[in-house]
Amino acid sequence: MKKLLCCAAAAAVLTAAADERIYTDNFTNSVWRVINTRQQAELKDRTLRLTDGRPYFRTVPRIFPWGAKIRFAIEKTDAGPYRIGFIFYPEEPGKKAPRLMSPELSGAGSFTAELPVRARSVGLIVQGQGVYRKAELVRLCDPAFRLEADPGYQLVSGEPAPFKFRLFRNDEEVPDAEIRRNGQDAVHPSSGATAHAFIDRGDPAPFDAVARAIKIDKPVSFLYLGDSLTFFDLGRNHADKVGYFLNKYNPGKVKIWNYACGGDSVSRVIQRLNGKGFKPGENRYRDLWARHYDWAVVFLGHNDTKASSANGYREVLVPPARQKELYLQLISELRKRGVKRIILFSPTSSNFAVCDAIAKKTKRVHNRFGEPAHLEAFDRVLRTLARENGVEYLDLYTDMKALPDKAALTRPQDGVHLTDRGHDYVALKTLKYLKDTQTFALKP
């Protein structure tokens, strides 16, 4: 599906207390190499040791929006000048990667830059002979602020609807905010926070056919909890598609809050709900309970069912008995917080041939994902939990497993994460479920 990207921006006050630590390097197992070569720098005693004046770099893969402000800091333990900087790898294919370098520094130094492009990753550069330690990449932002595109996502075959940008502080809209735009991107300069809105080019007809039959009588705040299948492709994934089509026929009635996190299992979700377990780059999860949610989706399973080669892949991370115990805790916590409608999603069916091939190529102790027997055991527990505890259940697994073109729904690199077609599959199944169960939604 060909995509046209439209970007918005969110706002944040640039204070040290609000900085978001994205990446730290203690120089134990990272790879720093000379730009455009395979020559690697020496790592020893938790330091980076450069023996010549060439620029060495390593990349930090994640989406960095245009206009975001980031700071790279490092300490040089010996005398002598050095420089640090960034390479910004554009998300748009074929675009040149801009490079920015600091002036000469000494001792402990830092360099702050505003992203000149929307980047799929950022390269950190260190140039200058000597010994370095304590590298850190920080985004300067205030999580109390948020800027949204309205609508934030569209799937259209023709011209998209006009969109605007709205700034919020602690969920209260800020009127007349100063927002700087650059074509499809925008930023609130005094805060440094950003956002990105998407327009997908494709056929909305299958979604429209279902969504127009869904009637929502009052505003609904919809919480998504999940792993990387809901976190990856943030802004244009299955949760965003559901929000777009629900609002298309119920304007302004649905707000999607996606608090999925890559790597999450049910135990990590419970930690997060209780304000624990935060890691670098997870500032956005800290305001999870800043508002009330009416409905919640819990979409987990692939991390819970990963199995280690150390035990012959027999034992999963979260065994069935522990899974039941943790899901009961999760359901109780959501109900305690006033969530009236809880929907447990089954895991999706993996392309296990790919998962197994990856495992067979890995020599060290490793985890294997996607084994059908483990996923199906996880799913059986979910079905029982839903039946015995009065929550809802959506089966994504059974139909997906039977699809003749199932492989097209997962990424060929890993056999688990969803492709665009995979996101379409989950979104359409979700909309059909909401249509078929809307009498439940109308219960007081």
C-alpha positions as CSV (number, residue, x, y, z in Angstrom):
1,M,0.0,0.0,0.0
2,K,1.6,3.3,-1.1
3,K,1.7,5.9,1.7
4,L,1.5,9.7,1.7
5,L,2.8,11.0,5.0
6,C,1.4,14.0,6.8
7,C,3.0,15.2,10.0
8,A,2.0,17.1,13.0
9,A,3.8,18.1,16.1
10,A,3.4,18.0,19.9
11,A,4.7,20.5,22.4
12,A,7.0,20.4,25.4
13,V,8.9,22.8,27.6
14,L,12.7,22.2,27.3
15,T,13.7,21.5,30.9
16,A,16.1,19.0,32.3
17,A,13.4,17.4,34.4
18,A,11.4,16.6,31.3
19,D,14.3,15.2,29.2
20,E,13.6,11.7,27.8
21,R,16.6,9.4,27.9
22,I,16.6,7.5,24.6
23,Y,19.9,5.6,24.7
24,T,22.9,5.1,26.9
25,D,26.2,3.4,26.0
26,N,28.6,2.0,28.6
27,F,30.8,0.7,25.9
28,T,30.7,-3.0,26.7
29,N,29.1,-4.6,23.7
30,S,28.2,-1.8,21.2
31,V,29.9,-1.4,17.8
32,W,31.5,1.9,16.8
33,R,33.1,2.0,13.4
34,V,34.7,4.4,11.0
35,I,32.0,5.9,8.8
36,N,31.8,4.1,5.4
37,T,34.2,1.3,6.6
38,R,34.0,-1.8,8.7
39,Q,36.9,-0.7,10.9
40,Q,35.7,-0.9,14.5
41,A,36.9,1.0,17.6
42,E,38.3,-0.7,20.6
43,L,36.0,-1.1,23.7
44,K,37.8,-1.7,27.0
45,D,37.0,-1.2,30.6
46,R,33.6,0.4,29.8
47,T,35.3,3.0,27.6
48,L,35.5,3.8,23.8
49,R,39.2,4.1,22.7
50,L,39.9,6.0,19.4
51,T,43.4,5.7,18.1
52,D,43.1,8.2,15.2
53,G,41.3,11.3,14.2
54,R,38.7,9.7,11.9
55,P,34.9,10.0,12.8
56,Y,33.5,6.8,14.4
57,F,29.8,6.3,14.7
58,R,27.0,3.9,15.8
59,T,23.2,4.1,14.9
60,V,20.2,4.4,17.2
61,P,17.3,2.9,15.3
62,R,13.9,4.5,16.0
63,I,11.7,7.1,14.4
64,F,12.9,10.7,15.2
65,P,10.4,13.3,14.0
66,W,11.3,16.5,12.1
67,G,11.9,19.3,14.6
68,A,12.6,17.2,17.6
69,K,15.4,18.4,19.8
70,I,18.0,15.8,20.8
71,R,21.2,16.1,22.8
72,F,24.3,13.8,22.6
73,A,26.6,13.9,25.7
74,I,29.8,12.1,26.4
75,E,32.9,12.4,28.6
76,K,36.5,12.4,27.4
77,T,38.8,11.1,30.1
78,D,42.1,12.5,28.7
79,A,43.2,15.9,27.4
80,G,42.8,17.0,23.9
81,P,39.9,18.4,21.7
82,Y,37.2,16.3,20.1
83,R,33.9,16.8,18.2
84,I,30.6,14.9,18.4
85,G,27.6,15.0,16.1
86,F,24.8,13.3,14.3
87,I,23.9,11.6,11.0
88,F,20.1,11.7,10.3
89,Y,18.9,8.9,8.1
90,P,15.7,10.0,6.4
91,E,12.6,7.9,6.6
92,E,11.9,8.8,3.0
93,P,13.9,6.5,0.7
94,G,16.5,8.2,-1.6
95,K,16.9,11.3,0.5
96,K,20.4,12.5,1.5
97,A,21.4,11.9,5.1
98,P,22.3,15.3,6.7
99,R,25.2,15.4,9.1
100,L,25.7,18.0,11.9
101,M,28.9,18.3,14.0
102,S,29.7,20.2,17.2
103,P,32.4,22.8,17.6
104,E,35.6,21.5,19.4
105,L,34.9,20.2,22.9
106,S,37.0,19.0,25.8
107,G,36.3,16.9,28.9
108,A,32.6,16.3,29.4
109,G,30.7,17.8,26.5
110,S,27.4,17.8,24.7
111,F,25.8,18.8,21.4
112,T,22.2,19.6,20.9
113,A,20.5,19.7,17.4
114,E,17.0,20.0,15.9
115,L,16.2,17.3,13.4
116,P,16.3,18.7,9.9
117,V,14.4,15.6,8.5
118,R,12.1,12.9,9.8
119,A,14.6,10.1,10.4
120,R,14.3,6.3,10.7
121,S,17.5,6.3,12.8
122,V,20.2,8.6,14.0
123,G,23.9,8.0,13.9
124,L,26.0,9.3,16.8
125,I,29.5,10.5,15.8
126,V,32.7,10.8,17.9
127,Q,35.8,12.3,16.3
128,G,39.1,12.8,18.1
129,Q,41.9,10.5,19.4
130,G,41.4,9.5,23.0
131,V,39.4,7.6,25.6
132,Y,35.6,8.2,26.1
133,R,32.9,7.1,28.5
134,K,29.3,7.6,29.5
135,A,27.6,8.3,26.1
136,E,24.0,9.3,26.3
137,L,21.3,10.4,23.8
138,V,18.4,12.5,25.2
139,R,15.3,14.0,23.7
140,L,14.4,17.4,25.1
141,C,10.7,17.4,25.7
142,D,7.9,17.8,28.2
143,P,5.5,14.9,28.3
144,A,2.8,17.1,29.8
145,F,2.3,18.5,26.2
146,R,0.9,16.7,23.2
147,L,0.2,17.9,19.7
148,E,-2.2,15.9,17.5
149,A,-3.1,15.9,13.9
150,D,-6.9,15.9,13.5
151,P,-7.4,13.4,11.9
152,G,-4.2,11.7,12.8
153,Y,-4.6,8.9,10.3
154,Q,-6.6,8.4,7.1
155,L,-7.0,5.6,4.6
156,V,-8.3,6.9,1.3
157,S,-8.4,6.1,-2.4
158,G,-8.9,9.7,-3.4
159,E,-8.2,13.1,-1.9
160,P,-7.7,13.0,1.9
161,A,-9.8,15.2,4.1
162,P,-8.2,18.5,5.4
163,F,-6.4,18.1,8.7
164,K,-5.4,20.5,11.5
165,F,-3.1,20.4,14.5
166,R,-4.3,20.7,18.1
167,L,-2.0,21.2,21.1
168,F,-2.8,19.9,24.5
169,R,-1.3,20.3,27.9
170,N,-2.3,17.7,30.5
171,D,-5.1,16.8,28.2
172,E,-6.5,20.4,28.1
173,E,-6.4,22.0,24.7
174,V,-4.1,25.0,24.4
175,P,-5.6,27.7,22.1
176,D,-3.5,29.8,19.7
177,A,-0.4,27.7,20.1
178,E,2.7,28.6,18.1
179,I,3.3,25.7,15.8
180,R,6.0,25.7,13.1
181,R,5.2,23.6,10.0
182,N,7.5,22.3,7.3
183,G,5.3,20.8,4.6
184,Q,4.1,17.5,6.2
185,D,5.8,18.2,9.5
186,A,5.3,20.6,12.4
187,V,6.8,21.4,15.8
188,H,6.0,23.5,18.7
189,P,9.5,25.2,19.1
190,S,9.3,26.2,22.7
191,S,8.6,22.6,23.8
192,G,10.4,20.3,21.3
193,A,7.6,17.6,21.3
194,T,6.4,16.3,17.9
195,A,3.8,14.1,16.3
196,H,3.2,12.6,12.9
197,A,-0.1,12.1,11.0
198,F,-0.4,9.6,8.2
199,I,-2.5,9.2,5.0
200,D,-2.5,5.7,3.5
201,R,-3.5,5.2,-0.1
202,G,-5.6,2.2,-0.5
203,D,-9.1,0.8,-0.7
204,P,-11.2,1.8,2.4
205,A,-14.4,0.0,1.1
206,P,-14.1,-3.2,3.3
207,F,-13.6,-1.1,6.4
208,D,-16.4,1.3,5.5
209,A,-18.8,-1.5,4.9
210,V,-18.3,-2.6,8.6
211,A,-17.7,0.7,10.3
212,R,-20.8,2.5,8.9
213,A,-22.9,-0.1,10.8
214,I,-21.3,0.7,14.2
215,K,-23.2,3.3,16.2
216,I,-21.6,4.8,19.3
217,D,-24.0,6.9,21.3
218,K,-21.5,8.7,23.6
219,P,-17.8,9.4,23.6
220,V,-15.5,6.4,24.3
221,S,-11.9,6.5,25.5
222,F,-10.3,3.4,24.3
223,L,-7.1,2.0,25.9
224,Y,-4.8,-0.4,24.0
225,L,-2.3,-2.5,26.0
226,G,0.0,-4.8,24.0
227,D,3.5,-5.6,22.7
228,S,5.3,-4.6,19.5
229,L,2.5,-5.8,17.3
230,T,0.6,-2.8,18.5
231,F,3.6,-0.5,19.1
232,F,5.4,-0.9,15.8
233,D,4.1,1.4,13.0
234,L,2.7,3.7,15.6
235,G,0.4,6.2,13.9
236,R,-0.7,3.9,11.1
237,N,-1.1,0.5,12.7
238,H,-4.2,-1.5,13.4
239,A,-5.2,0.6,16.4
240,D,-5.0,3.8,14.4
241,K,-7.1,2.3,11.6
242,V,-9.8,1.3,14.1
243,G,-9.8,4.8,15.6
244,Y,-10.1,6.4,12.1
245,F,-13.0,4.3,10.9
246,L,-14.9,4.5,14.2
247,N,-14.7,8.3,14.1
248,K,-15.5,8.4,10.4
249,Y,-19.0,7.3,11.1
250,N,-19.2,8.5,14.7
251,P,-17.4,11.9,14.4
252,G,-15.5,12.9,17.5
253,K,-16.9,10.0,19.6
254,V,-13.8,7.8,19.9
255,K,-10.3,8.5,21.3
256,I,-7.6,5.8,21.0
257,W,-4.9,5.7,23.6
258,N,-2.2,3.3,22.5
259,Y,0.1,2.4,25.4
260,A,1.5,-0.8,23.8
261,C,5.3,-1.3,24.3
262,G,7.7,-3.4,22.3
263,G,8.8,-6.4,24.3
264,D,5.9,-6.4,26.7
265,S,4.5,-9.6,28.3
266,V,1.6,-9.6,30.6
267,S,3.9,-9.3,33.6
268,R,5.5,-6.1,32.2
269,V,2.1,-4.7,31.4
270,I,1.2,-5.0,35.1
271,Q,4.4,-3.4,36.1
272,R,3.6,-0.5,33.8
273,L,0.1,-0.1,35.1
274,N,1.5,0.3,38.6
275,G,4.1,2.9,37.6
276,K,7.1,0.5,37.5
277,G,9.5,-1.0,35.0
278,F,10.1,2.1,32.9
279,K,13.2,2.0,30.7
280,P,14.9,4.7,28.5
281,G,12.6,6.1,25.9
282,E,9.4,5.2,27.8
283,N,8.4,8.6,29.1
284,R,5.1,8.4,27.2
285,Y,3.9,5.6,29.4
286,R,4.1,7.7,32.6
287,D,0.8,9.4,32.1
288,L,-1.1,6.3,31.5
289,W,-3.5,6.9,34.3
290,A,-3.9,10.6,33.7
291,R,-7.4,10.0,32.3
292,H,-10.3,7.6,32.5
293,Y,-10.8,4.8,29.9
294,D,-14.1,3.3,29.0
295,W,-12.9,0.3,27.0
296,A,-9.6,-1.6,27.0
297,V,-8.0,-4.1,24.6
298,V,-5.3,-6.4,25.8
299,F,-3.3,-7.8,22.9
300,L,-0.4,-10.0,24.0
301,G,1.1,-13.4,23.6
302,H,4.2,-13.5,21.4
303,N,6.6,-12.4,24.2
304,D,4.8,-14.5,26.8
305,T,5.2,-17.6,24.7
306,K,8.8,-17.2,23.6
307,A,10.9,-20.2,24.6
308,S,14.7,-20.5,25.2
309,S,17.0,-22.9,23.4
310,A,18.6,-23.5,26.9
311,N,15.7,-25.8,27.7
312,G,15.0,-27.1,24.2
313,Y,12.2,-24.5,23.7
314,R,9.9,-26.5,26.1
315,E,9.3,-23.8,28.7
316,V,7.7,-20.5,27.7
317,L,8.4,-17.2,29.5
318,V,4.9,-17.1,31.1
319,P,3.6,-20.6,31.6
320,P,-0.2,-21.2,31.6
321,A,-0.7,-21.2,35.3
322,R,1.3,-18.0,35.7
323,Q,-0.5,-16.5,32.7
324,K,-3.9,-17.1,34.4
325,E,-2.7,-15.5,37.6
326,L,-1.3,-12.4,35.9
327,Y,-4.3,-11.9,33.7
328,L,-6.6,-12.0,36.7
329,Q,-4.4,-9.3,38.3
330,L,-4.6,-7.3,35.1
331,I,-8.4,-7.6,34.8
332,S,-8.8,-6.6,38.4
333,E,-6.6,-3.6,38.0
334,L,-8.5,-2.4,34.9
335,R,-11.8,-2.8,36.7
336,K,-10.5,-1.0,39.7
337,R,-9.6,1.9,37.5
338,G,-13.2,2.0,36.1
339,V,-12.8,0.3,32.7
340,K,-16.2,-1.1,31.9
341,R,-15.4,-3.1,28.8
342,I,-12.3,-5.3,28.6
343,I,-11.6,-7.3,25.4
344,L,-8.8,-9.9,25.4
345,F,-7.3,-10.5,21.9
346,S,-5.9,-13.8,21.1
347,P,-2.3,-13.8,19.7
348,T,-1.9,-13.8,16.0
349,S,-0.7,-16.8,14.1
350,S,3.0,-16.6,13.3
351,N,4.9,-17.7,10.2
352,F,6.7,-20.3,12.3
353,A,8.9,-21.5,9.4
354,V,10.6,-18.1,9.5
355,C,10.8,-18.1,13.3
356,D,12.4,-21.6,13.3
357,A,14.8,-20.8,10.6
358,I,16.1,-17.8,12.5
359,A,16.5,-19.9,15.6
360,K,18.4,-22.6,13.8
361,K,20.9,-20.0,12.5
362,T,21.6,-18.6,16.0
363,K,24.5,-20.3,17.7
364,R,24.3,-18.7,21.1
365,V,21.5,-19.3,23.7
366,H,18.4,-17.6,22.3
367,N,14.7,-17.3,22.3
368,R,12.4,-18.7,19.6
369,F,9.1,-17.1,18.9
370,G,5.9,-18.1,17.3
371,E,5.6,-21.9,18.0
372,P,2.0,-22.8,17.3
373,A,1.7,-25.2,20.3
374,H,2.8,-22.5,22.7
375,L,0.5,-19.9,21.1
376,E,-2.5,-22.2,21.2
377,A,-1.9,-23.1,24.9
378,F,-1.8,-19.3,25.6
379,D,-5.0,-18.8,23.6
380,R,-6.8,-21.6,25.5
381,V,-6.1,-19.8,28.8
382,L,-7.5,-16.6,27.4
383,R,-10.7,-18.3,26.3
384,T,-11.2,-19.7,29.8
385,L,-10.4,-16.5,31.5
386,A,-12.9,-14.6,29.4
387,R,-15.7,-17.2,30.0
388,E,-15.1,-17.4,33.7
389,N,-14.5,-13.7,34.5
390,G,-17.1,-11.9,32.4
391,V,-14.7,-10.2,30.0
392,E,-14.8,-10.4,26.2
393,Y,-12.6,-12.3,23.8
394,L,-11.7,-11.8,20.1
395,D,-10.2,-14.7,18.2
396,L,-7.6,-13.5,15.7
397,Y,-5.6,-16.7,15.6
398,T,-8.0,-19.3,14.1
399,D,-8.9,-17.5,10.9
400,M,-5.4,-16.1,10.4
401,K,-3.9,-19.6,10.8
402,A,-6.1,-20.9,7.9
403,L,-5.4,-18.1,5.5
404,P,-3.6,-19.4,2.3
405,D,-1.6,-16.2,2.1
406,K,-0.9,-15.9,5.8
407,A,2.8,-15.3,5.2
408,A,1.9,-11.9,3.7
409,L,0.5,-10.7,7.0
410,T,3.8,-11.0,8.9
411,R,7.2,-9.5,8.2
412,P,9.5,-11.8,6.3
413,Q,12.4,-10.8,8.5
414,D,10.9,-12.4,11.6
415,G,7.6,-14.1,10.9
416,V,5.8,-12.4,13.8
417,H,5.5,-8.6,13.4
418,L,2.6,-7.4,11.2
419,T,2.9,-6.0,7.7
420,D,0.5,-3.4,6.4
421,R,-1.8,-6.3,5.3
422,G,-1.4,-7.8,8.8
423,H,-2.5,-4.5,10.4
424,D,-5.5,-4.4,8.0
425,Y,-6.4,-7.9,9.0
426,V,-6.4,-7.1,12.8
427,A,-8.2,-3.8,12.3
428,L,-11.0,-5.3,10.1
429,K,-11.4,-8.2,12.6
430,T,-11.7,-5.6,15.4
431,L,-14.3,-3.5,13.6
432,K,-16.3,-6.6,12.8
433,Y,-16.2,-7.7,16.4
434,L,-17.3,-4.2,17.6
435,K,-20.2,-4.2,15.1
436,D,-21.3,-7.7,16.2
437,T,-21.1,-6.8,19.9
438,Q,-22.4,-3.2,20.0
439,T,-25.4,-4.2,22.1
440,F,-22.8,-5.0,24.8
441,A,-21.3,-1.5,24.4
442,L,-24.7,0.1,25.1
443,K,-25.1,-1.6,28.4
444,P,-24.9,0.8,31.4
